[in-house]
Amino acid sequence: QKEVEQDPGPLSVPEGAIVSLNCTYSNSAFQYFMWYRQYSRKGPELLMYTYSSGNKEDGRFTAQVDKSSKYISLFIRDSQPSDSATYLCAMSFPGFSGGGADGLTFGKGTHLIIQP
Amino acid sequence: NAGVTQTPKFQVLKTGQSMTLQCAQDMNHNSMYWYRQDPGMGLRLIYYSASEGTTDKGEVPNGYNVSRLNKREFSLRLESAAPSQTSVYFCASSAIRPTEAFFGQGTRLTVV
């Protein structure tokens, strides 16, 4: 079972606000968790990558993973209009095992709008 | 630094036609992937190549074939295109594990 749930939005917030984006998942075997940003008509761009549970910070972005709750989050501080995009969560198993379950499993994405 | 390059960027096919989507990466990555992205469905894995010389089916492989030509290049072939294959196709690569995959800019394919 590979299901990943993500609210599609749109999520609209004023410039400067803290944004919280979330995903839940059902397969406890996932160990790597990623967040991608995708601008309209562009390819996904890797933002953050976390192994297992815990927090990771990179500039204005913080990723959190709670494996006990099967819940991951991305926080964006001091949000800017340029942050307006679709944010995709993704997760994977630690290696390749074959059978179609490999690669990244994506949520459907949350469309974020930062209002100037 | 090009990263992952896909060609063509746009394509319109008639039902039953065939075509090959090309992908090349210059990051010396071992693993390469083909995804399709459809509205409301998210990104789904079609095929992947964990390393040069190997390929394996992903979640939605029917109607597609792939070739890992060398370490840099991974192509996706549609032998007889169907309207259900209208989608945006993304190629991606990663160093070893499926994590930290880097994506190309996509190919927008319409089958009429």
Interface residues (C-beta under 8 A of the other chain):
Chain A: K2 Y32 M34 Y36 R41 K42 G43 P44 E45 L46 Y49 Y51 L88 A90 S92 F93 P94 G95 F96 G98 G100 D102 G103 L104 F106 G107 K108 G109
Chain B: V4 S31 Y33 Y35 G40 M41 G42 L43 R44 L45 Y48 A50 D56 K57 G58 E59 P61 F90 A92 R97 P98 T99 E100 A101 F102 F103 G104 Q105 G106
